[in-house]
Amino acid sequence: MPLKVWKEVVKIQRTFLWGGLSKRNRICWVKWDDICKPKKEAGLGIRDLRLVNFSLLAKWRWKLLSSDREVWKDVVVGKYGQDIIGKGNLGELTAPRLASNWWLGICNLDKGTNWFSEAVEKRVGDGTLTKFWTDMWIDNQTLQQKFPRIYSISTQKENTIASMGRMDGCMWRWDFNWRRNFFAWEETIKNDLMDLLQQFVPSERQDKWIWRPNSDE
């Protein structure tokens, strides 16, 4: 919902609240932000349309993360590409110049704050739907962000977790490919990566996205 539209709708709401069907302008005795507070906080519980708009856009973002096959996803993929599916941070994508306002709103939902991408995380199972380097699946940032130096010399930048290793008996063995040998000081970074990856144990279930628990509640 464009900002101009939101302001016009709120203006209509305010006019009706204080003046009813009267054509006369009435005094607004309480700030609109207070009116929109829940009743338990002494407000009237009127929904803030900005938050409603964000919520609806966030639902579309969440649906793009799910594995459900729906016709509308095929349409959006046909228009904007396969990379939009299962992408926690759509803000990293460059929306086409002629993209619809709806799509721009979804991509820019958490622009500058990343609140949505930080509120979800990939729960890895068999690793077939999770990008090893560019998806946030271990720790609180992507491996590309955490280890940019060795990411730059990887030849497997777009690989999924499942394609980065194999089961050897009961153990998971990583199988990395690099453009060149490591410098001595890079070996320390590589060891840090391997220490972090020790906690990964593949399972038979499919990868899925989940909401991160709120630390305060």
Phi, psi and omega per residue, in radians:
M1 nan 2.062 3.126
P2 -1.022 2.634 -3.116
L3 -1.025 -0.670 -3.130
K4 -1.092 -0.716 3.134
V5 -1.154 -0.755 3.134
W6 -1.018 -0.798 -3.121
K7 -1.091 -0.696 -3.133
E8 -1.165 -0.713 -3.135
V9 -1.168 -0.734 3.110
V10 -1.098 -0.663 3.104
K11 -1.050 -0.753 3.103
I12 -1.112 -0.738 3.129
Q13 -1.086 -0.804 -3.120
R14 -1.101 -0.763 -3.135
T15 -1.065 -0.756 -3.128
F16 -1.201 -0.682 -3.110
L17 -1.061 -0.793 -3.034
W18 -1.631 -0.383 -3.073
G19 -2.127 -0.085 -3.116
G20 1.083 -2.348 3.133
L21 -1.572 0.080 -3.133
S22 -1.185 2.556 3.102
K23 -1.482 -0.178 -3.090
R24 -1.420 2.537 3.063
N25 -1.306 2.326 -3.135
R26 -2.006 2.793 3.121
I27 -1.309 2.349 3.045
C28 -1.573 1.896 -3.003
W29 -1.443 -0.331 -3.081
V30 -2.301 2.485 3.115
K31 -1.067 2.518 -3.098
W32 -1.113 -0.601 3.096
D33 -1.050 -0.645 3.112
D34 -1.260 -0.615 3.106
I35 -1.063 -0.636 -3.074
C36 -1.401 -0.104 3.115
K37 -1.213 2.685 3.084
P38 -1.061 2.761 -3.121
K39 -1.078 -0.564 3.134
K40 -1.205 -0.252 3.074
E41 -1.878 0.402 3.075
A42 1.264 0.362 3.031
G43 -1.732 -3.009 3.107
L44 -1.775 -0.065 3.101
G45 1.310 0.281 3.066
I46 -1.244 2.302 -3.049
R47 -1.245 2.325 3.058
D48 -1.310 1.999 -3.038
L49 -1.136 -0.411 3.050
R50 -1.133 -0.766 -3.140
L51 -1.216 -0.634 3.073
V52 -1.069 -0.749 3.130
N53 -1.086 -0.804 3.096
F54 -1.060 -0.704 -3.117
S55 -1.109 -0.762 -3.137
L56 -1.174 -0.683 3.076
L57 -1.131 -0.677 3.126
A58 -1.130 -0.580 3.092
K59 -1.116 -0.690 3.087
W60 -1.144 -0.720 3.103
R61 -1.052 -0.741 -3.131
W62 -1.131 -0.712 -3.141
K63 -1.108 -0.545 3.096
L64 -1.199 -0.355 3.122
L65 -1.497 -0.387 -3.079
S66 -1.307 2.811 -3.114
S67 -1.596 0.067 3.138
D68 -1.111 2.405 3.071
R69 -1.616 2.016 -3.140
E70 -2.313 2.605 -3.058
V71 -1.070 -0.699 -3.090
W72 -1.089 -0.533 3.097
K73 -1.163 -0.697 3.115
D74 -1.081 -0.652 3.124
V75 -1.144 -0.812 -3.112
V76 -1.167 -0.696 3.090
V77 -1.088 -0.704 3.119
G78 -1.104 -0.482 -3.109
K79 -1.594 -0.671 -3.006
Y80 -2.047 -0.061 3.055
G81 1.815 2.749 -3.076
Q82 -1.184 -0.422 -3.056
D83 -1.135 -0.275 -3.109
I84 -1.299 -0.327 -3.120
I85 -1.424 2.283 3.100
G86 1.238 0.427 -3.120
K87 -1.809 2.013 -3.102
G88 -1.182 -0.582 -3.103
N89 -2.118 1.613 3.131
L90 -1.247 -0.317 3.136
G91 -1.083 -0.354 3.114
E92 -1.283 -0.329 3.129
L93 -1.427 2.585 3.062
T94 -1.651 1.896 -3.129
A95 -1.177 2.407 3.124
P96 -0.984 2.681 -3.097
R97 -1.064 -0.572 -3.101
L98 -1.755 0.374 3.115
A99 -1.130 2.631 3.136
S100 -1.208 2.763 3.099
N101 -1.059 -0.609 3.110
W102 -1.066 -0.801 -3.111
W103 -1.223 -0.682 3.084
L104 -1.083 -0.672 3.118
G105 -1.120 -0.683 3.122
I106 -1.173 -0.798 -3.115
C107 -1.139 -0.635 -3.062
N108 -1.705 0.268 -3.074
L109 -0.942 -0.795 -3.104
D110 -2.071 0.533 -3.121
K111 -1.034 2.253 3.115
G112 1.559 -0.352 -3.122
T113 -2.120 -0.494 -3.117
N114 1.016 0.514 -3.080
W115 -1.114 -0.599 -3.130
F116 -1.251 -0.863 -3.089
S117 -1.122 -0.471 3.103
E118 -1.461 -0.247 -3.124
A119 -1.588 -0.194 3.128
V120 -2.077 2.734 3.070
E121 -2.599 2.707 -3.134
K122 -1.530 2.150 3.033
R123 -1.615 1.882 -3.007
V124 -1.453 2.332 3.043
G125 -1.983 -1.585 3.132
D126 -1.539 -0.137 3.061
G127 1.386 0.181 -3.077
T128 -1.415 -0.326 -3.081
L129 -1.976 0.214 -3.058
T130 -2.142 2.194 3.075
K131 -1.284 2.272 -3.063
F132 -1.083 -0.829 -3.019
W133 -1.570 -0.641 -2.907
T134 -1.835 -0.168 3.039
D135 -1.648 2.560 3.094
M136 -1.514 1.764 -3.064
W137 -2.287 -0.206 3.116
I138 -2.505 2.327 -3.035
D139 1.204 -2.866 -3.027
N140 -1.867 0.316 3.055
Q141 -2.740 2.888 -3.118
T142 -1.224 2.745 3.098
L143 -1.177 -0.484 3.045
Q144 -1.085 -0.723 3.136
Q145 -1.284 -0.651 -3.058
K146 -1.350 -0.579 -3.099
F147 -2.264 1.096 -3.059
P148 -1.097 -0.535 -3.083
R149 -1.147 -0.881 -3.094
I150 -1.387 -0.388 3.012
Y151 -1.080 -0.655 -3.075
S152 -1.135 -0.413 -3.126
I153 -1.843 0.129 3.084
S154 -1.381 2.514 3.029
T155 -1.752 0.198 -3.082
Q156 -2.156 0.699 -3.004
K157 -1.065 -0.530 -3.080
E158 -1.830 0.135 -3.063
N159 -1.279 2.607 2.993
T160 -1.410 2.908 3.117
I161 -1.059 -0.742 -3.089
A162 -1.058 -0.544 -3.112
S163 -1.534 0.026 -3.117
M164 -1.718 0.098 -3.121
G165 -2.992 -2.931 -3.115
R166 -2.768 2.789 3.058
M167 -1.444 2.278 3.081
D168 -2.109 1.579 -3.014
G169 1.256 -2.054 3.112
C170 -1.788 0.097 -3.076
M171 -1.970 2.539 3.038
W172 -1.627 2.210 -3.138
R173 -1.952 2.190 3.095
W174 -1.384 2.524 -3.127
D175 -2.276 1.546 -3.084
F176 -1.622 2.620 3.041
N177 -2.206 2.298 -3.077
W178 -2.160 2.666 3.141
R179 -1.226 -0.455 -3.081
R180 -2.725 3.022 3.059
N181 -1.289 2.713 -3.137
F182 -1.366 2.508 2.923
F183 -1.266 2.834 -3.082
A184 -1.020 -0.745 -3.097
W185 -1.263 -0.334 3.107
E186 -1.390 -0.362 3.125
E187 -1.067 -0.604 3.113
T188 -1.107 -0.721 3.116
I189 -1.135 -0.736 3.127
K190 -1.079 -0.720 3.128
N191 -1.112 -0.656 3.081
D192 -1.088 -0.702 3.106
L193 -1.096 -0.799 -3.108
M194 -1.149 -0.621 3.086
D195 -1.114 -0.697 3.131
L196 -1.163 -0.640 -3.069
L197 -1.342 -0.180 -3.136
Q198 -1.091 -0.438 -3.111
Q199 -1.361 -0.140 -3.116
F200 -1.419 2.205 3.045
V201 -2.316 1.970 -3.112
P202 -1.185 2.693 3.091
S203 -2.300 3.124 -3.103
E204 -1.486 -0.261 -3.109
R205 -1.337 2.765 -3.131
Q206 -1.380 2.620 3.067
D207 -1.071 2.587 3.079
K208 -2.675 2.756 3.085
W209 -1.607 2.527 3.087
I210 -2.384 2.802 3.022
W211 -1.452 2.375 3.078
R212 -1.231 2.445 3.064
P213 -1.107 2.519 3.096
N214 -1.357 2.184 -3.070
S215 -1.154 -0.428 -3.126
D216 -1.490 -0.443 -3.068
E217 -2.247 nan nan
